[in-house]
Amino acid sequence: MTCGLVLLERFLPAAYNHAMTSKSPAPLIGLTLDSEQPGGYSKFPWYALRQNYCSAVSQSGGVPLVLPHEPVAVARYVDLLDGLIVTGGAFDVDPALFGAEAKHASVTTKDARTQFEWAILKGMLAANKPVFGICGGQQLLNVVLGGTLIQHIPDAVPDALAHEQPNPRDQAGHEVRISPGSRLHAIVGAETLPVNSAHHQAVAQVAPGAACNAVAPDGVIEGIEHPDYRFCIGVQWHPEFFISQGDRALYAAFIAEAARS
């Protein structure tokens, strides 16, 4: 049994065990972890996740479960989970994964994390279980579906906004325009949303079959969705901060769909 499955079956609170072994009304939502090298918190490699990723799930009616990067456990995770959130982090998708011949100097990768997230995303999509990509998770979702990325916005987008906003992340950095007729538009019920912004990469070519559902004033793609899946949405901002009612509605819609799994 892997380390991740030991955590699942031995050390989680009773509420989690109940959610995994019974038809609970609260869906079990997996959240991918960031990973760090020794230093800071520990002299050994360690995982990290902001608390509000989990609290946003809980407040929306789900049961959050963080996922260690155990590739051999992916099939078991897919069986257990009702939905998946691929989180963001201070790293980038390897450009080789979307066919780029060169890597921008600003690109930093975490290959083990990406390998795990790629595998579990593919597994959840194959099972047609709800997936929700946030910031870097949205970028990876687009690549997994067959799309490409802008490697560094300041070098690729003339007169770009400050997508790595200087103000705190629990405040808005700019607005996005929501695409009429998109599922995102139906969920948030608004033409525009104030969003935070913490990225230097973005979607370049939207994956085949997917659609752009949100755009920044400078033309940077801020959201994608794929209509062939029950729930397959990615956004470039961090809705777990609940800056707007639209953010809350997005989490609520994801959790509601996961509850149907």
Residue pairs with C-beta under 8 A, 6 or more apart in sequence:
1 9
2 70
2 72
2 73
3 68
3 70
4 67
4 68
4 70
4 73
4 77
5 70
5 73
5 76
7 68
8 16
8 20
8 65
8 76
8 80
9 17
12 65
15 63
16 28
16 63
16 65
18 24
19 26
19 27
19 28
19 63
20 28
20 80
24 63
25 259
26 61
26 62
26 63
26 259
27 61
27 62
27 63
27 82
27 83
27 255
27 258
27 259
27 261
28 62
28 63
28 65
28 80
28 81
28 82
28 83
29 57
29 62
29 63
29 64
29 65
29 81
29 82
29 83
29 84
29 85
29 255
29 258
30 65
30 66
30 67
30 77
30 80
30 81
30 83
30 84
30 85
30 120
31 49
31 53
31 54
31 57
31 64
31 65
31 66
31 67
31 84
31 85
31 87
32 66
32 67
32 84
32 85
32 86
32 87
32 113
32 116
32 117
32 120
32 137
33 47
33 48
33 49
33 66
33 67
33 68
33 69
33 87
33 113
34 47
34 48
34 49
34 87
34 89
34 90
34 91
34 110
34 113
35 45
35 46
35 47
35 48
35 69
35 110
35 112
35 113
36 45
36 46
36 47
36 48
37 45
38 44
38 45
38 46
41 48
47 66
47 68
47 69
49 66
49 87
50 240
52 240
52 241
53 64
53 85
53 87
53 134
53 240
54 64
54 66
55 240
56 239
56 240
56 242
56 251
57 63
57 64
57 85
57 251
57 255
58 64
59 251
60 248
60 251
60 252
60 254
60 255
61 252
61 255
61 256
61 259
62 82
62 83
62 255
62 258
62 259
65 80
65 81
67 77
67 116
67 120
69 112
69 113
69 115
69 116
70 116
71 115
71 116
71 119
74 116
74 119
74 120
74 123
75 123
77 120
77 123
78 120
78 123
78 124
78 127
78 129
81 124
81 129
82 129
82 130
82 258
82 259
82 261
83 124
83 129
83 130
83 131
83 132
83 231
83 254
83 255
83 257
83 258
83 261
84 120
84 121
84 124
84 129
84 130
84 131
84 132
85 131
85 132
85 133
85 134
85 137
85 254
86 117
86 121
86 131
86 132
86 133
86 134
86 136
86 137
86 138
86 140
86 141
87 134
87 135
87 136
87 137
88 134
88 135
88 136
88 137
88 198
88 199
88 238
89 110
89 113
89 135
89 136
90 108
91 108
91 109
91 110
91 113
91 136
92 106
92 107
92 108
92 109
92 136
92 139
92 151
92 201
93 109
93 114
93 136
93 139
93 140
93 143
93 149
93 201
94 103
94 107
94 109
94 111
94 114
95 102
95 103
95 104
95 107
95 149
95 151
96 103
97 114
97 118
97 143
98 143
98 147
98 148
98 149
99 148
100 148
100 151
103 151
104 151
104 152
104 155
106 151
106 152
106 200
107 151
107 152
114 140
117 137
117 140
118 140
118 144
121 131
121 140
121 141
121 144
122 144
124 130
124 131
125 131
125 144
125 145
125 229
125 232
128 229
128 230
129 230
129 258
129 261
130 229
130 230
130 231
130 232
130 254
130 257
130 258
130 261
131 141
131 229
131 231
131 232
131 233
132 231
132 233
132 234
132 254
133 139
133 140
133 141
133 142
133 233
133 234
133 235
134 234
134 235
134 237
134 238
134 239
134 240
135 198
135 199
135 235
135 236
135 237
135 238
136 199
136 201
137 234
138 203
138 223
138 224
138 234
138 235
138 236
139 149
139 199
139 201
139 202
139 203
139 234
139 236
141 224
141 232
141 234
142 148
142 149
142 203
142 206
142 207
142 210
142 224
142 234
143 149
143 207
144 207
145 207
145 208
145 209
145 210
145 226
146 207
146 208
147 203
147 204
147 205
147 206
147 207
147 208
147 210
147 224
148 203
148 204
148 205
149 201
149 202
149 203
149 204
150 156
150 157
150 201
150 202
150 203
150 204
150 220
151 201
152 200
152 201
153 160
153 163
153 199
153 200
153 201
153 202
153 220
154 160
154 200
156 204
157 202
157 218
157 219
157 220
159 218
160 218
160 220
161 173
161 174
161 197
161 216
161 217
161 218
161 220
162 173
162 197
163 173
163 197
163 198
163 199
163 200
163 202
163 216
163 220
164 197
164 198
164 199
164 200
165 171
165 173
165 174
165 196
165 197
165 198
167 173
169 196
169 198
169 238
169 241
170 196
170 241
170 243
171 196
171 243
172 194
172 195
172 196
172 243
172 244
173 195
173 196
173 197
174 194
174 195
174 197
174 216
174 217
175 192
175 193
175 194
175 195
175 216
175 217
176 192
176 193
176 195
176 214
176 215
176 216
176 222
176 223
176 237
177 191
177 192
177 214
177 215
177 216
177 217
178 184
178 185
178 188
178 190
178 191
178 192
178 193
178 213
178 214
178 223
179 185
179 211
179 212
179 213
179 214
179 215
180 191
182 211
182 213
182 214
182 225
183 213
183 225
183 227
183 233
184 213
184 214
184 223
184 225
184 233
184 235
184 250
185 191
185 213
187 246
187 249
187 250
187 253
188 244
188 245
188 246
188 249
188 250
189 246
189 249
190 246
193 214
193 244
193 246
193 247
194 243
194 244
195 222
195 235
195 236
195 237
195 239
195 243
195 244
196 237
196 238
196 241
196 243
197 216
197 236
197 237
198 238
199 236
202 220
202 221
202 222
202 236
203 212
203 221
203 224
203 236
204 221
206 212
206 221
206 224
207 224
207 226
209 226
209 227
209 228
210 224
210 225
210 226
210 232
211 224
211 225
211 226
211 227
212 221
212 223
212 224
213 223
213 224
213 225
213 233
214 221
214 222
214 223
214 235
214 236
215 221
215 222
216 222
220 236
221 236
222 235
222 236
222 237
223 233
223 234
223 235
223 236
224 233
224 234
225 232
225 233
225 234
226 232
230 257
230 260
231 253
231 254
231 257
231 258
233 250
233 254
235 250
239 246
239 247
239 250
239 251
240 247
240 251
241 247
242 248
242 251
